Every structure is written in C-alpha cells, then in structure tokens.
Amino acid sequence: MQNQNQNQKEQKEIISPSQHLFINFMANIDERRSAILLSVISDYLKTGIKKLSINISSPGGSVFHAISLHNFIKGLKGVTVHTHNFGQVDSSANIVFLAGEIRTCSPASSFLFHGVKRIFRGPTALNSQELSENLESLKSDVEKLVEVISISTGHSKKEISSFFRKQKVFAAKEAKDWGLAQEIIDQTTPSGFPTVVITDQS
C-alpha cells in the first residue's frame, strides 16, 4: 500500500512553469537552426527544466543535423520530451519529431517521407567517381533515416524504405494508427511558461 501511495504521489507531481520549456520550431533543419536549438536546450538545462515541449512544423533539411538533433534530444537525462507536429513535418524533420518520448500531432497536421536529394550550388562538374560517391552518400543518408524510424516505430526497414521511394504522406489519424504519433491533440503554449521561437529568420 505504501508503494502504491508513493507511485500515486509521483504521478501527481506538478511541474512548475519555470521547469517546462516550450520551443516552437518552424524552420528548415540546417547548421544554423540546429545550433540555435541545441544552444537553447543546453542553456535551459542549466536552469533545471523537467519537461521540454518542442512544437514542430518543418520542411526538413540536412540528414546529418536531423540525426544529430535526434541523438542529442534522446540522450537528455531527467527531462521528459514532448514533440508535437502542429503543421507539416517533412523528410528529415520526422527524425527530430521521433526523438520525443511523448509524440502528438494536431488534427490537420501531416507527415511526409520522400527521397533524399543533394543540392549543388551553381554550375557543377562531377566525374564518374564523384558521382558514385555522391550516390553512395545519398543511399547512406536514407539508410540512417530508415534505421531511426524503424527503431522508433517498430516497423520493418523494408516497409519504411518504400515510403521514401513513393513519397508517402500520413494524415494525422494514419500517423497515429501507424505509430508516428501517439495522440491527436490541439497542442498550445500556455501563458507563463518559458517559450522560444525558432524560424528561418532566427
């Protein structure tokens, strides 16, 4: 009975506003925005936050930075992480979303999986070896994404790989049924809680 009472007491523990950080991330995943997100989380960890809510709407971006963010967020100790899709989570942004221990999405939100691309700036000349190296790099990026999604959802790599080939879109209900999100809710940022907004203008 004593253990049961203790468990109930722990479940009813209330986190004060100062211990719950909200981050609204509406940006591409690139070096600059990833650095800002990492810096914000690191700074607030020093203040003793107990819960981190990251509201995400992102077209995706760098696989390297998405996986780095995923591993960093998953590795946080003593902090409950809640990720929420409040618009559209595309491509590598799904990897950041899947870092949440709690994962939710808004009713009109969506998730998109598509193939990985390599963007070349300006006129670019590549020989056969360089083309081959770029192709192998693209394949490696897809394999990394598939690995993280498979671990997070329990679905097979073969099934997930097919999503990248045919550009699979999940609406909110399908995302919940498939295991991307756990619940469909209208996530909001309540007043009085520390909140940081990260956009492409950040």
N, C-alpha and C positions, 0 to 999 in steps of 0.2 A: 504493500500500500504506500509506503514511504517513497519507493522508487517511482510509482505511478504519479504521486503528487509532485515529485520533483520534475518529472517529464512534462506534466501539465504546466508547471510554473515556467519552465524553459520555453515551451511553445507560446506562452502568453507574454513573453518578454517583449517589451516595446522598444523599438529603435527610435531614438530622438531624431528630429530633423537634421541636426548637425552631424549625425552619423550616417546619413543616407544621401549620397551624391547622385544627382541626375545629370547625364550627359546627352544632349541632343546632337546626334551626328548626322548631318545632311551634306555629304561631300564625297568626292572621289577618294579612293584609298590610294594614296601616293606617299612619297617620302615625307613631305611637309606635314600633311594632315595626320599621318601616323605618328610622327614625332610629337605633334601637339597633343594627341590623345594619350600617348604614353606619358608625357610630361604632366598632364592634368591628373591622371590617375595616380602617378607616383607622388605628386605633391599632396594630394588629399589623403593618401595612405598614411602620411605622417601626422595627420590630424586625428586619426583613429576611426575612420569610417568603418561601418559594419556591413553596409549594403551599397551596391553600385548598380544603378539602373541606366542602361545605355539604349536610348531610343534611336533606331537606325532607319535611314532611307538613303540608299546609296547605289549608284550605277556600277559599283565595283572598282576595279583597277588592278594594281600590282599584286600578283600572286605572292611574291616574296614578302611584301609588307603585310598582306592579309594573314598569312600564316604566322608571321612574327607576332602580330597583334593577338591572334588566337592563342598561341602558346603562352604569351605573357598573361593574358586575362585568365586562362585556365589555371595558371600557376599561382594565382593570388591566394594567400592563406588568411583565414579568418574573415573573409569578405564574401557575402552572398551576392552573386552576379545575376542580374535580370536583364536579358536583352529583349527588345521589343521592336518589331517591324511596324512602323507607322505609315508606310507608304509603299515603296518598292525596294526590295533587296535583290540585287542582281549579281551574277557572276561571283567574283571573289569576296564580295560583301557577305555572302552566305557563310563564309568561313568565320568571319568576325561574329556574326549572329549566333553561330553554333557554339561559341565559347561560353554562352550563358548557361548557368545551372538551371535557371528558370527562363523559358523561352515562350514569348507570346507574340501575337500579331493582331492588328486592327482588322475589323470585318472586311474592309475594302482593300486590304493590302495584297501584295503578290510577291512571289519569289521566282527568279529567272535563272536557269542554268544555260550557259552557252559556251561554245568553244573558246579557247584561249588564243589571243592574237598577239602578234609582235608588231609594234608601231615603229616605222622608220621615219626619221625627220629629214626632209629634203631628199634630193637625188642620192640613191644608194646603189653601189655596185658590189655584188657578192659573187665570189667564185663558188664552185660546187662544194668545196669543203665547208665554207662558211654557211652556205645554205643548209647543208646537212647538220651542222652544229646548231643552227637556229631551230631546225625541225626537232632535233633531239631535246632541246631546251623546252620547246612547247609541249612535247609529249611528257616530259618530266613534270612540268607545271600541272598538267591535267592529272597525272598520277597522284601528285600531292593533294590536290583538291579532292579527288575521289577517295583517297585514304581517310582524310579528315571527316568527310561526310559519312562514309561507311561506319567509322568508329562512333560517330555522334548519333547516328540514326539506327544502326543495326542492319541496314540494307546492304545487299551484295554490291561489290565493286562493278560487276558486270551490268547490273541494272542502272547504277549511277552513271557509269561511262556512257550509256546510251542517251542519257539526258543531255550530255554535252554535245553529242553528235546531232541531235534533232531539236535543240533549243527548247527544253521543257519549261513550261510555266505552271506554277502552282498558285491557285487562288487560295484564300485563307482557309477554307474548310478542307480542301485537299491537302494543304500543308500540315494541318493538324492531324488529319487521318493518317498521313504518311509518316509523321514523326518529326517534321522540321520544327513545328511549333507545338507547344503543349496545350495552350488555351488561346481562344479568340476573345480579346477584351479591348475596351477603349482605354488605352493607357494614357494617363495625363501626368503632368508635372505639378504637384500640389504647391501652393504658395508656402513660403517659409523654409523650403528646402534649398540647399546649395545647388545651383544649376549652371552648367557650362554649355555653350552652344558652339559647335564647330561646323563651319560651312566652307565652301570653296574660296570664300573671301577671307577666311581666317589666316 
